[in-house]
Amino acid sequence: MATYIPGVADYIPQLQPFQPDYNFLGNMLQTKQSQYDSNYKQLSQTYGTLLNSDMMREDNIQKRNEFFKMIDNDIKRVSGLDLSLQQNTDSANKVFDSFFQNKDMVKDMTFTKEYNKQLQNGEALRNCIDQEKCGGKYSDVSAQALHYRAEEFKKASKADAMSMSPGRFVPQINMQEKATKYLETLLGKGGDGGFGVQNVVMSQDGKYNITLKNGALLNAPLQQLLQAQYSKDQDIIDWNNTQAYVNRKGFVSQNLQKFGGDENAAEDEYFKQLDGQFQKSQIEYQQAVEEQNAARAKNNLLAQNIKKNGSTGNDKLAKDYVASGTDAAIAQSNSKYTEDTHNIAKSVFEAGENRAQRRNRADQLFGRSLMNKEISESATRAAAMTGGIIKKDADPYAKSYYDFSLDMQKMTSQYNLMDRNAMRNHVYDLNKQKALKEYEKRASAVGLSNQGVYVDGVKGTTATAPDEEGKETIAQVAQETASASASASAYASGYGNTLLGILQDPNASNDEKLVAKATLQRIYGVAKKGDNGSYTSYGFDPNTNSFIDNRGVAHNKAEDVSGVYNWKDLYTKAKTEADSHSSVPSHASYLETTGKKLNDQYDLHLKQLNATSKAWVDNNKNVKSYGGTEMTGQDLKDWNNMFAKDNQLKSLEEYTKDYILSNPSSDEEDANDAYEEMNEKYNKIYSSGTTTGKDVNGNQVPLVRSTHGASMFNNLGGGTSAGGGVIFEFDSDSPAALGTRGLNTFYNDAQNTTAIWTIGNYATKEDATKNMALNGANAKIAMDQLMQDLRTGNLTKAEKANVVGQIMYMDVALGDKNMVGTTIKFPPSWLKKYQDSAKEITWADDTRLSSEGISMYVDKKTAKNEFTETFKMKPYDYILQHDNAKIAYDMGNGHTSTLTINPRNPDGSFSVIGDVGGYDAKGIWQPVSATKTYYGDVGGQNLYTSLNVWMNQISDANVAYANGKQPNRVYDPKKLPEVQSLLQASLGGEQPQMDPNQMFMQGVNNALYGK
């Protein structure tokens, strides 16, 4: 029993209720909840992703549906588990293990997801402006490539599908834009047109640094640079391969129905193109090798020419040699590129029945073809944006046997030129002395006595029948076209025959033959044979050394096939090759002789053709406008239908086609009637002489400006409807003057049986013929006596009075534009001498010989007299009637001077703009304006010829000075206006104080040599 213990204090404990740690419990619960939420979210995302993710293949979509049906109970069980416990979460994740283990479904999901992502990447490029920043631009082609690959994935076997990829959205690469930007990185300020190539490449021989500068000369080098820069750029390769892939898939899709839905059969049809592509690559590779060999051979020939004849180091031969080195390097690069293409083409066939491999290699081949085409076109377009020169400098570190040769030849040339200059000075001095003596003895050939006086309204000088100017112009266009075509074809044919002669020459070297063969193929193309042995294309056959026409017939002369080609294209190719090979001796033998003459003829005919076409088109514009004011309704439509957009006249076929299109209910007969009616109105208006207004002098101006014309004859027909004559003086003391020479030569023309001799001038052939029957005998006797006295020459007053009188030349006579005439009024003092002589001379008693004179009329077709030739439209008389003419010369050290002669002004003058110049005492180039207006009767031919000679002399001297061959300063710019005024005097614009030719030559000599 318990007892009480004394001395111990009692303790009664206080009971407290239980208070839980809510913070601790809250943290525990929050942790559990977070674990639950996280695991639930993970499971939910997995569930949603597997259930709702896009898939493409039907078999995989079906499997997924079956999978979720199968795990439905497991999903319900998982939903009741405590997911805050990791073991429950792990258990729940195992429900999806079988899905993840199915690689087919996982592949489908990832493929589809990447496909959609790439489409989105493409959409992001739609608004891209700068492809450099964006990496390219949007293209429907790239989107279509993704769609095609998705379709392939859907239809592929399970095994193939596992290795497939949706690819990427390949941005479109604009090669033109890239080429332009790349060109800008190579070009600096200061070049022509704002461009100046600063990129330097080394020539094949390593002796020259080649600075590319501007224009068409940049085409081939830029193409080489673009190929080197971009042919291995994976983005560009992918873009072109993508295009090739889409082209292949598109072909299969479009031709699927033709092959009963068999994709492989349709694709096999596409692969058939590979045969042609393989053959093309093989031919291109073979041609590239030939070009490489020919370029190397040309380089060798020029090197031999330098070794044999030397070079100054800055002459055309040296420049051509350097250019040939560049050509050889480009040819080598092109050969390697075509070889790679050919190897890819071969690999397609090596793939055999492996369809996937064939597809891949075919896409590569066609992609490469597309890329090559893009690079070539881009190079051409980008280069065309610039100016156009190429500069080549010797590499200061490159030493070879040429250096010594060039230096020695330069020194030799300098001494030769010094001797030549001394000789030229001597020749000039002799010519000056000769001219002075000739002037003293025979009078001036260009002095005041040669300045004829124009008189208007001369009887019989206006053609009575109206001229159909339109038809004449059209005929002239045809004539000039034919002339230009003939000269161009003759030039190309002559060059072609020269090259063929090299191939047939047993003494020609192998290098010469390689160059000749390659040149012929570039000009005429390569004639090809089909499997049956017959020719499938015309051109030059290098195997038989013959020219093949479009019927497959072989010829041994180039002219026999010239008609097969467009004459302009043929000439352009021949001229391009000629310029490139002009320093090759075996080519120069033709190019510097016959070829040069034919080329000059072609240039002249082409300028005349352009002037004729321009004049005709300008006239048509006026005729169309004027005629349209007189018509309304259907007539106006029919009238306007006569003219093309460029104001050329439409052919009957073109007119009929357009007429029926605008009048659907009409037929060909209606169109023919309308064309005939409108053509009649056109000719009536064109040749009517209708005036449209007044010129600066208040004179009526014609609606149609004649395509002919000479200033003396009011810029009209120059033999079409002159309307007047020109009076000259003849003098026995001035046999060199035009009046005397003209009288003499016209008399010679009149010594044929068809000439008409009359006393007095007449308006028609009928009136002149009647007078000839009555007075023709006396007229001819009087003229015979006058010519006998004139031809004795240098008659002194002591012997007999000078034979001095006047002669009037008419470029249209007797109202016939095909006749020319002269009227001579005999000097009374000369007649008196014969009137006082023997009684048997009765012809001199006719007083009309001095009052009315005698006239001689000659058919213009047979006339060769000085007058006719003087007023005949020479090439630049005609060209400058309607178009301008440029004269440009090299002035040394990269300076070029250009004069432009503008078309003749209404007052008969010519405005010349441009500059010349020279080097001052310090050797600094000083441009000087040569802009001037030439008045008076300055013929276009005379002006062009004189200025061309003048510019040529300035160029020779300036270039000599620039090259160190002329020790004195060439031109003092202050003296140039003086030389210009001398030239003006020589052309009749000012009254000269002495013989103009003498003054001009003396002025040039002073300027050139400081005399």
DOKE-834346 format. One record per residue (C-alpha): x, z, y. Coordinates in steps of 0.25 Angstrom, whole numbers, plus 5000, padded with zeros to 4 digits. Example, Ala and Ser with C-alpha at 12.3 -4.5 7.8 and 13.67 -1.06 7.14 Angstrom:
BEGIN
504950314982
505550294996
END
This chain:
BEGIN
500050005000
500549975013
501050095022
501350105037
502850115040
503050205052
503850155064
503550005062
502749935073
501549855069
501549695071
500249615071
500549465071
499649375080
499049255073
499149115080
498448995077
499248865071
499548765082
500148625077
501248545084
500348435090
501548365096
502248355083
501048315076
500748215087
502048155085
501948145070
500648085071
501047985082
502247945073
501347925061
500347845070
501547755075
502047725061
500647695057
500347605069
501747535068
501547505053
500147465054
500547365065
501647315057
500747295045
499647235054
500647135060
501147095047
499647075042
499246995054
500546915054
500346875040
498846855041
498846775054
500146705056
500046555057
500446475044
500446325042
500446305027
499046315020
499646375007
500246485015
499046515023
498246525010
499246615003
499146705015
497646715014
497746744999
498846855002
497946925012
496746925003
497646984992
498247095001
496847135007
496647264999
498147305001
497947285016
496647375016
497447485008
498647475018
497647495029
497347635024
498747675022
499547775032
500447675038
501247775045
501947805032
503047695029
502747695014
501347655017
501847545027
502847495017
501747485007
500847415016
501947305020
502147275005
500747215005
501347095013
502547085005
502046974997
501746895009
503146905015
503646865001
502846735002
503946645009
502946535011
502046605020
503146675028
503746535030
502446475035
502246595045
503646585051
503546425051
502246425058
502646535068
503946455072
503146325073
502246395083
503346455090
504046315092
502746255097
502746365108
504146335111
503746185113
502646225122
503546305131
504346175134
503146105139
503446145154
504946125153
505546045164
507046065162
507446035147
508746095149
508146235152
507046225141
507946155131
507046035131
505545995133
504245995126
503945875117
502645845109
503645785099
504245925096
502945985094
502545875085
503845905077
503346045075
502046005070
502645905060
503546015055
502346105053
501546005046
502745985037
502846135034
501346135030
501546025020
502846065015
503046125001
503346275000
504746244997
504946155009
504146235018
505046355017
506246275023
505446215034
505546245049
504546215060
505746175068
505846195083
505146135095
506246035099
506246015114
506245875119
507545835125
507545735136
508845665134
508645585148
508645725155
509745775147
510645655150
510345655164
510745805165
511945785157
512345665166
512145755178
513145855172
514145745171
513945685185
514345745198
514145715213
514645595220
514345485210
513445365213
511945405214
512345555214
513045545201
514545545197
514945555183
515945665181
516045665166
517345605161
517645555147
518945505141
519145355137
519345325123
520845305125
520945435132
521645375145
520445375154
519445475159
518145405161
517245455172
515845405170
515045375183
513645335183
512745225179
512645125167
514045145164
513745285160
512745245149
513645235137
514545355141
513345445145
512645405131
513945445124
513945575132
512545605129
512745585114
513945675114
513145775122
511845775116
511845705102
512245835096
511245925104
510345985094
509145995104
509245845106
509445815091
508245905088
507345835098
507745695093
507545735079
506245795082
505745665088
506245595075
505545695067
504245685074
504345525074
504545535059
503345625057
502545545066
502845415058
502445485045
501145535051
500745405057
501045325044
500445435035
499145365032
499845235029
500545295018
499345365012
499645505018
501045505011
501945565021
503245535013
502845385012
502645385027
503945455030
504645355020
504145245029
504745315041
506045325034
506045175033
506445175047
507745245043
508245115037
508145045050
508745165057
509945165047
510145015049
510145045064
511145155063
512045075055
512044955064
512245045076
513345115070
513944985066
513744935080
514345065086
515645045077
515744895082
515544945097
516645055095
517544945089
517244845100
517444955111
518744995105
519144845104
518744825119
519644945123
520844885115
520644745122
520644805136
521844895132
522544765127
522144695140
522744815148
524044805140
524144655142
523744635157
523844775162
522844855171
522944925185
522245045179
521045025188
520644885185
519444835177
520244815165
520644965165
519245005168
518744925157
519744985148
519345125151
517845085150
518145025136
518745155132
517445225135
516645125128
517545145116
517245295116
515745275118
515745175107
516445275098
515545385101
514345285098
514945245085
515045395081
513545415085
513045295078
513845335065
513145475065
511845405066
512145315055
512545425046
511245505049
510545375045
511245365032
511045505029
509445485029
509645385017
510545485010
509445585010
508845504999
507445564995
507645695002
506545675011
506745795020
508245755022
507845615025
506845665036
507845745042
508945645043
507945535047
507545625059
508945645063
509245495062
508045455071
508245575080
509645535082
509145395085
508245445096
509345535102
510245415103
509245335110
508845445119
510345475123
510545325125
509345305134
509645435142
511045395144
510645265150
509545325159
510445435164
511645345167
510745255174
510445365184
511845355189
512645255197
513645175189
515145175189
516245225179
517645275182
518845285173
520045365176
521345365169
521645495162
522845555169
523345615156
523145495147
524345405145
524445285137
525145145137
524045095147
524545185158
525845115160
525244985159
524145015169
525145065179
526144945178
524944845179
524444915191
525744905198
525844765194
524444735199
524844805212
526044705214
525144585210
524044625220
525044645231
525544505228
524144455227
523744515241
524944445247
524544315241
523144335246
523544365260
524344235260
523144155254
522244215265
523244175276
523344035270
521844025269
521644075284
522643965289
521943865280
520643905286
521143895300
521743755298
520443705292
519643765303
520543695313
520443565306
519043555301
518243665308
517443785303
516643775290
515843895295
515843895310
514743865321
514643725317
514043775303
512943855310
511843765309
510643765318
509243775311
508143695317
506643715313
505543615311
506443495306
505643375302
505543365286
506143505283
504843565278
504443535264
503043465265
502543515252
502243665251
503243735242
502743825230
503743935233
503144015222
503443915211
504843885217
505144035217
504644055203
505543925199
506743995206
506544125198
506544045185
507743965190
508544085194
508144155181
508644035173
509944035180
510144185179
509844175164
510744055162
511944125169
511644255161
511544185148
512744095151
513544225154
513144295142
513344175133
514744145138
515144285136
514544285122
515344155118
516644215124
516444335115
516044245103
517344165106
518144295105
517544325091
517844185086
519244185092
520344205081
521344255091
520444365096
520844505093
519944595084
519644685097
519244565105
518244525094
517644665092
517344665107
516744525107
515844555095
515344685101
515144625115
514344505109
513444605101
513144685113
512744565121
511944485111
511644595101
511944595086
511244495077
510744555065
510344505051
509244555042
509244575027
508944425025
510144385033
509344325045
509544375059
508644485064
509144495078
509844395087
511244425094
512644415090
513044415075
514444475074
514644425060
514444275063
514844285077
513644205081
512444225091
511144235084
509844195091
508444255089
508144155078
509344205070
510144075073
511644095075
512344035087
513844025091
513544025106
513044135114
512144045123
511343995111
510744135110
510644175125
509144135125
508844245115
509244355125
508644395138
509644335148
509744455157
510044555145
511044455139
511744445152
511744595155
512344625141
513444515142
513744565156
513844705152
514844665141
515544575150
515844685160
516344775149
517244675143
517744595156
519144655154
519244605139
520144475141
519344395130
518044425138
518544415152
518944265149
517444235150
516944345159
517944315170
517644165171
516444095166
515744225164
515944275178
515344145183
514144155175
513944295178
514044265193
513044155191
512044255184
512144355195
511844255205
510644195198
510144335195
510144375210
509444245213
508444275203
508144415208
508044355222
507044255218
506244345210
506244445222
505844335232
504744285222
504144425220
504244465235
503444335238
502444355227
502144495233
501844435246
501044315240
500244415231
499844505244
499544385252
498744315242
497944445239
497444455253
496644325251
495944365238
494944465233
494244495220
494644425207
495544325214
496344445220
496544505206
496944365200
497944355212
498544495210
498644465195
499644355198
500744455202
501444555193
501844695198
503144645202
502544525210
503044425200
501944315196
501344335182
501344235172
500044165167
500144245154
500244375162
499244335172
498244305161
498444435154
498244515166
497044435171
496244455158
496544605158
495944615171
494844525168
494444555154
493244455154
494244335157
495044245148
496344175149
495744055156
495244135167
496644195169
497244065169
496344015180
496544135188
498044125187
498043975191
497244005203
498044125207
499344045205
498943935214
498644035225
499944105223
500743965224
499843935236
500144065244
501644065239
501943935245
500943925257
501943985267
500944085271
501444185281
501244335281
501844385294
502944375304
504344405304
505144485314
505244355323
503744335322
503844215312
502844195301
503544235288
503144175274
502344245264
503344195254
504844205256
505544085251
506444115239
507444005246
507843995260
509043975269
509144045283
509343915290
507943865285
507143995289
507344065276
506343965269
506543875258
507943825260
507443695255
506043735253
505443715267
506643725277
505843685289
507143645297
508543605298
509943645302
510843575312
512343565310
513443495318
514343395311
515743365318
516843275313
517843385318
517143495309
517143435295
517043575289
515743615297
514443615289
513843515298
514843415295
515043445280
513543445278
513343315284
514443255276
513943315263
512443275266
512943135268
513543135254
512243185248
511443075256
512342965249
511342955237
510242855235
509042955237
509543005251
508642965263
509342915276
508542915289
508642905304
507943035309
507343155301
506043135293
504943225288
504643155274
505343075264
504342965267
504742955282
506242965279
506142855268
505442765278
506542785288
507642765278
507142625275
507242595290
508442675295
509142725283
510242625283
510742655297
510542805295
511542795283
512542705290
512642805302
512842915293
513842845285
514642825298
514542965302
515043025289
516142925289
516642975303
516443125300
517243105287
518443055295
518543195300
519343255312
518943145322
519543165335
518943125349
520043015350
519642945338
518142965340
517143065344
516843175335
515743155326
514843275330
513343285327
512243365321
511643365307
510343435303
510143485288
508743495283
508643575270
507243515268
507043375272
505943265272
504943375269
505543395255
506143525251
507043445241
507643355252
508743395262
509143315275
510043305286
509843235300
511143195308
511043155323
512243065326
513143105338
512843005349
514342985352
514642955338
513542855337
513942795350
515342765344
514642675334
513642615343
514842565352
515542505340
515442375333
514042305334
513842295319
513642445319
512142455323
511742585316
512342675327
511342605337
510142685332
509942795342
509142885332
510442915325
510843015336
509343055340
508743065326
509943055317
509943015303
509443095291
509943105277
508943165266
509443205252
508743275240
509143415240
509443415225
510643315227
511043375240
512443435240
512743435255
513343555263
512043575270
511143585257
512243675251
512243765263
510743785264
510543785249
510143925244
511343985238
511244105229
511344215239
510644135250
509444155240
509744295235
509844345249
508544285253
507844385244
508744485239
509944565243
511344545238
512444655236
513944635237
514744755231
516244765229
517144875224
518044925235
518945015227
519045155223
517545165219
517045105233
516044995232
515544915244
514144845244
513544745253
512044715252
511544585258
510044605260
509044485259
509044385271
508244445283
507144365289
508044325301
509044265291
510044375292
510644465281
510844615281
512044665274
512144815271
513244885264
514744925266
516144885264
517344965267
518844995265
519845095264
520445155277
521845185280
521845315271
521245245259
519845305262
518645215259
517845175271
516445115269
516045025281
514644965283
514544815281
513044815285
512744695293
511744585296
512144445295
511444345304
511444195306
511344095295
512044185285
511744125271
511544225260
512544155251
513544155263
513344295266
513444345252
514744265249
515444305262
515144455260
515544445246
516844385249
517044485260
516744605251
517544555240
518744545249
518544685254
518444735240
519744665235
520444735247
519844875245
520044875230
521444835232
521744945242
520945045233
521845005221
523145015229
523344865229
523144845244
524044935253
523344915266
522044975270
520944875266
519944885277
519844945290
518344985290
518344955305
518644805303
517544785293
516444755304
517444655309
517544585296
516044585294
515844515308
516844415303
515944395291
514744385299
515444275308
515744195295
514344195291
513844135305
513244265310
514144265322
514944165330
516344165325
517544155334
518344085323
518144035309
517344145302
518044115289
519444135295
518944255303
518344325290
519644295282
520544345293
519644475295
519644505280
521244475280
521344575291
520544685285
521144665271
522644655275
522744705289
523244575295
END
